[in-house]
Amino acid sequence: MVETALVNWSRAQFALTAGYHWIFVPLTLGLAVIMATMETIYVIKKDEFWKQTAKFWMKLFGINFAVGIATGIILEFEFGTNWSNYSWFVGDIFGAPLAIEGIFAFFMEATFFAVMFFGWDKVSKKVHLASTWLTGIGAAISAVWILVANSWMQHPVGMEFNPDTVRHEMVDFWALVLNPVAISKFFHSVFSGWMTGSIFVIGISCWYLLKKRETRFALASIRVAAIVGIIGTFAVMFSGDQSGIHVAEYQPMKLAAAEGLEDGGTRAPFSIVPGVEVPGVLSILATHDINGYVPGINDLLNGYTTPDGTVHPSANDKIERGKVALEAFGEYRRLKDSDPVAAADARKVLEENVNYFGYGYIDSPEELVPPVPLVYWAFRVMVGLGSFLLLLMVVVLWAEWKGRIKDMKWLQWVALLSIPLVYMAGQAGWIVAEVGRQPWTIEGLLPVKAAVSSVSVGAVQTTFFLFVAIFTLFLAIEIRILLKAIKQGPQTETK
């Protein structure tokens, strides 16, 4: 088995790249809707003010979009460099949505992006407006295929194992696309981008109010962004509810870790913070039934029986069956040419235990428990900050509607300083999603330590620190360019 240091450094490098990439993606998704809404108002009202307002946020969108592409490309390359065993084992499945994303969505974005940026005086207003909306739609479509791939790792469907090629092969493309986890994750991720874009626009607009600049522009931007953000936040809440049900069904250990739930049962309590629990709420969230059964960490390790009589095996049972599957697989490969009858028997044993194949790489049940404190607190950071930001957007919209926000400097400062908080909420959400399913690269199918490439620890360490430097430089450059553009301001008014 590969050494622990290699696994940890490979995971750290991928987490670094993914974390940096997710700084840029949600802002792209959110600004796309906001600037397209502003341009729609311009086309309807024929007011030059709205054109210049849309163009300003479009400029910030373009800066962010360009840097986000660079980190995304590096992220996809890492599947081949750091996770070659994973790429070989499931490349037929995982590669399909990534290929579609690259061929269709990326070129769609690039085509309409060019028209959007350089076509203001070259195409009609309606054609330009269509290109702006299609750029945003292209970004969302790009997210669809990335999230389809990621959701398959959370809940693998539509494939079967081929022992002759030693690969999982796709047998149902639409099962992959219509994976319930993918649907809820798509809406949750895209609408969280609406939140990010909205808080970003509101915060920057409040900076203009604090500076007593571009007042009309700032108030108009706040109004549009707050409405988009509130709609997005309620959509995040709904999709999050659906996602919770899917996690409870397909990834119960992740749910138990996120709640710090050691011993489960019916009427399971929801933990607000350690020692403060609300009885029955977790059962409602996980099953939509206050009497629903939710297993805890100990139940999942020791095995349990649900009230309907369904018996769930213990971790040791799964590990044992996984080792039987691995042994049968080895026997099949060894005998398939020399003794077809014995090979057929071995294949039958493999097929009976193939659902536990990944558990054969697990050495002890304790490996199946993710880092509970990290997942537990990340979930509370996500929910807590999301609730605060929703309240902030409601208050900001009310204050703007009443004409009071210009005099509420404390609210302007809160909005400006909340920009980093929306990024923290997004990153915390991905920590729950990805750290919560450890030790699995693919849930129940392939553990991380069996997916890593056979490279030296030193090579991964070197590239890790190289990426730290490169990505930090990218981020610093983007922030510098954004601040310069913000300081210059929109070309709408000077008062």
Buried (B, 14 or more C-beta within 10 A) or exposed (E): EBEEEBBBBBBEBBBBBBBBBBBBBBBBBBBBBBBBBBBBBBBEEEEEBBBBBBBBBBBBBBBBBBBBBBBBEBBBEBBEBBBBBBBBBBBBBBBBBBEBBBEBBBEBBEBBBEBBBEBBEEBEEEEBBBBBBBBBBBBBBBBBBBBBBBBBBBBBBBBEBEBEEEBBBBEEEEBBBEBBBBBBBBBBBBBBBBBBBBBBBBBBBBBBBBEEBBBBBBBBBBBBBBBBBBBBBEBBBBBBBBBBBBBBBBBBBBBBBBBBBEEBBBBBBBBEEEEEBEEBBBBBBBBEEBEBBBBBBBBBBBBBEBEEEEEBBBBBEBBBBBBBBBBBBEBBBEBBEEEEEBBEBBBEBBBEBBBBBBBBBBEEBEBBBBEBEBBBBBBBBBBBBBEBBBEBBBBBBEBBEEEEBBEBEEBBBBBBEBBEBBBBBBBBBBBBBBBBBBBBBBBBBBBBBBBBBEBEBEBBBEBBEEBEEBBEEBBEEBEEBBEEBBEEBBBBEEE
